Amino acid sequence: MHGISRGQVVGLGLPRITKGAVRIEHYASKRSKFIMAHDSRIACFALSQDGQLLATTSTKGTLVRVYNSVDGSLLQEVMRGVDKTKIYSLAFFLNAQWLAVSNDKGTIHVFGLKFNSGSPGSISSQSASEPPHSSPSFIRGKVSPPVIRCCKRP
């Protein structure tokens, strides 16, 4: 099992119990949320600084999904690539405006995150039947190392 914590929010990967699932514990509200994130086993996940966003990737390493950790809704799905790879880390930056993804191919992908509300601080579910997609974006300037790393190393 993998685990990460952001204050009053804790994420738990449940690889032996349910393939592709993550359980989120919101201690302040005494609520749990069980999210079926992927069909394959979870390889890596991260919580945003405020604990409201959950990013996940499976052992395939091709898709990264971003969920609302409170209600479990899928907010955005981004494609890292078509070839299978091991994801080493996921990290949110700048109030969850950006998501960095590092992998065993020696690359770091940076995705711009865009949600329905248009502001990173407020989360709202997408009403469309298909989740929104993002194309890779590039940032100028310095990128700090990830605050949270919760992935298996080879």
C-alpha positions as CSV (number, residue, x, y, z in Angstrom):
1,M,0.0,0.0,0.0
2,H,1.2,3.5,-0.7
3,G,0.1,6.6,1.3
4,I,0.4,10.3,1.1
5,S,-0.8,13.0,3.4
6,R,-1.7,16.7,3.1
7,G,-2.7,17.9,6.5
8,Q,-6.2,16.6,7.2
9,V,-6.4,14.7,3.9
10,V,-4.7,11.3,3.4
11,G,-4.6,9.2,0.2
12,L,-4.1,5.4,0.3
13,G,-3.3,3.2,-2.7
14,L,-5.0,-0.2,-2.3
15,P,-3.1,-2.4,-4.7
16,R,-3.8,-5.7,-3.0
17,I,-7.4,-5.0,-2.2
18,T,-8.9,-3.5,-5.4
19,K,-6.9,-3.0,-8.6
20,G,-6.9,0.6,-9.8
21,A,-8.4,2.1,-6.6
22,V,-7.4,4.9,-4.3
23,R,-9.1,5.6,-0.9
24,I,-9.1,9.2,0.3
25,E,-9.6,10.0,4.0
26,H,-10.8,13.5,4.9
27,Y,-10.1,13.6,8.6
28,A,-11.6,17.1,9.3
29,S,-15.0,16.0,7.9
30,K,-14.6,12.4,9.0
31,R,-15.4,11.2,5.4
32,S,-13.8,8.6,3.1
33,K,-13.9,8.5,-0.6
34,F,-13.2,5.4,-2.6
35,I,-12.1,6.3,-6.2
36,M,-11.9,3.7,-9.0
37,A,-9.2,5.6,-10.9
38,H,-7.8,3.0,-13.4
39,D,-8.5,-0.5,-14.8
40,S,-4.8,-1.4,-14.1
41,R,-3.0,-1.2,-10.8
42,I,-2.1,2.2,-9.4
43,A,1.5,3.1,-10.0
44,C,1.7,6.6,-8.6
45,F,-0.6,9.3,-7.1
46,A,-0.3,12.7,-5.6
47,L,-2.5,15.2,-3.7
48,S,-2.6,18.9,-4.4
49,Q,-1.3,21.3,-1.6
50,D,-4.9,21.8,-0.3
51,G,-5.7,18.1,-0.6
52,Q,-8.7,18.8,-2.9
53,L,-7.1,17.3,-6.1
54,L,-5.8,13.8,-6.6
55,A,-3.6,12.9,-9.6
56,T,-3.3,9.2,-10.5
57,T,-1.5,7.0,-13.0
58,S,-1.6,3.2,-13.5
59,T,1.2,0.8,-14.2
60,K,0.7,1.4,-17.9
61,G,1.9,5.0,-17.5
62,T,0.1,6.3,-20.5
63,L,-2.8,8.3,-18.9
64,V,-2.8,10.6,-15.9
65,R,-6.2,11.4,-14.3
66,V,-7.0,14.3,-12.0
67,Y,-10.0,13.8,-9.6
68,N,-11.8,16.0,-7.1
69,S,-10.8,14.2,-3.9
70,V,-14.0,15.3,-2.1
71,D,-16.6,13.9,-4.4
72,G,-14.5,11.6,-6.6
73,S,-15.4,13.2,-9.9
74,L,-13.0,13.0,-12.8
75,L,-11.9,16.6,-13.6
76,Q,-9.3,16.0,-16.3
77,E,-7.4,13.3,-18.1
78,V,-4.1,13.9,-19.9
79,M,-2.1,11.5,-22.1
80,R,1.6,11.2,-21.3
81,G,2.3,9.0,-24.3
82,V,1.4,5.8,-26.1
83,D,4.3,3.7,-25.0
84,K,4.2,1.9,-21.6
85,T,6.5,3.5,-19.0
86,K,7.1,3.5,-15.3
87,I,5.9,6.8,-13.7
88,Y,8.3,7.9,-10.9
89,S,6.5,10.9,-9.6
90,L,3.5,13.2,-9.9
91,A,3.5,16.8,-8.5
92,F,1.1,19.7,-8.5
93,F,2.7,23.2,-8.9
94,L,1.4,26.8,-8.6
95,N,-1.9,26.2,-6.9
96,A,-2.6,23.1,-9.0
97,Q,-2.3,25.1,-12.3
98,W,0.4,22.6,-13.5
99,L,1.0,18.9,-13.1
100,A,4.5,17.5,-13.6
101,V,5.0,13.8,-14.4
102,S,8.4,12.1,-14.4
103,N,9.1,8.6,-15.9
104,D,11.8,6.0,-16.6
105,K,12.4,7.3,-20.1
106,G,14.2,10.2,-18.6
107,T,11.5,12.8,-19.4
108,I,9.3,15.1,-17.4
109,H,6.0,16.1,-18.8
110,V,4.3,19.3,-17.6
111,F,0.6,19.6,-18.2
112,G,-1.5,22.8,-17.8
113,L,-4.6,21.9,-15.8
114,K,-7.9,23.5,-16.7
115,F,-11.1,22.9,-14.9
116,N,-14.7,24.0,-15.5
117,S,-14.5,26.9,-13.1
118,G,-11.5,28.4,-14.7
119,S,-9.8,29.1,-11.4
120,P,-7.4,26.6,-9.8
121,G,-8.7,27.3,-6.3
122,S,-12.3,26.2,-6.9
123,I,-13.2,22.8,-8.2
124,S,-16.3,21.9,-10.1
125,S,-17.2,18.7,-11.9
126,Q,-17.3,18.6,-15.7
127,S,-20.8,18.2,-17.0
128,A,-19.8,16.8,-20.4
129,S,-19.9,13.0,-21.0
130,E,-16.2,12.9,-21.9
131,P,-13.5,14.2,-19.5
132,P,-11.5,17.2,-20.8
133,H,-8.0,16.5,-22.2
134,S,-4.9,18.6,-22.0
135,S,-2.0,18.9,-24.3
136,P,1.6,19.1,-22.9
137,S,2.5,22.6,-21.8
138,F,5.9,24.2,-21.1
139,I,6.8,26.4,-18.2
140,R,9.4,29.1,-18.2
141,G,11.5,29.6,-15.1
142,K,12.5,27.4,-12.2
143,V,10.5,24.3,-11.2
144,S,10.9,23.2,-7.6
145,P,11.3,19.5,-6.8
146,P,8.0,17.7,-6.0
147,V,6.7,18.2,-2.4
148,I,5.1,14.7,-2.4
149,R,6.5,11.6,-4.0
150,C,4.6,8.4,-3.6
151,C,5.7,6.0,-6.3
152,K,7.6,2.7,-6.4
153,R,11.2,3.1,-7.5
154,P,12.5,0.3,-9.8
